[in-house]
């Protein structure tokens, strides 16, 4: 079985509190979420907003 790296990356979600890291992850094809608990971010809502099923 052959796995397409681009497809594998697009199935991943990278969550971090440092924007350059999220930018680097999205450059590889991953979905990225900038999560800042110090700003009161709601991780569940951020994930839902990019289409992640968090049920």
C-alpha positions as CSV (number, residue, x, y, z in Angstrom):
1,X,0.0,0.0,0.0
2,X,1.3,3.4,-1.0
3,X,0.5,6.4,1.2
4,X,0.6,9.9,-0.4
5,X,2.5,12.2,1.9
6,X,0.3,15.1,1.0
7,X,-2.8,13.2,1.9
8,X,-1.3,12.0,5.1
9,X,-0.4,15.6,6.1
10,X,-3.8,16.9,5.3
11,X,-5.3,14.4,7.7
12,X,-3.3,15.9,10.5
13,X,-4.0,18.8,12.7
14,X,-1.2,20.7,14.4
15,X,-2.1,22.7,17.5
16,X,0.4,25.1,19.1
17,X,0.6,28.4,20.9
18,X,3.4,29.8,18.8
19,X,2.3,31.2,15.4
20,X,5.5,30.5,13.5
21,X,5.2,26.8,14.4
22,X,1.6,26.7,13.2
23,X,2.6,28.5,10.0
24,X,5.4,25.9,9.4
25,X,2.9,23.1,9.9
26,X,0.4,24.5,7.4
27,X,3.2,24.9,4.9
28,X,3.6,21.1,5.0
29,X,-0.1,20.6,4.2
30,X,-1.3,20.1,7.8
31,X,-4.2,22.0,9.2
32,X,-3.0,24.3,11.9
33,X,-4.6,25.8,14.9
34,X,-3.1,28.6,16.9
35,X,-4.3,27.9,20.5
36,X,-3.7,30.5,23.2
37,X,-5.1,29.6,26.5
38,X,-3.8,32.8,27.9
39,X,-6.2,34.6,25.5
40,X,-9.1,32.4,26.5
41,X,-9.2,30.5,23.3
42,X,-11.6,27.6,23.1
43,X,-9.8,24.7,21.6
44,X,-12.9,22.7,20.9
45,X,-14.4,25.6,19.0
46,X,-11.2,26.2,17.0
47,X,-11.1,22.6,16.0
48,X,-14.8,22.5,15.0
49,X,-14.2,25.7,12.9
50,X,-11.7,23.8,10.7
51,X,-13.9,20.8,10.3
52,X,-12.6,18.4,13.0
53,X,-15.2,16.1,14.5
54,X,-14.8,16.5,18.3
55,X,-17.9,14.7,19.3
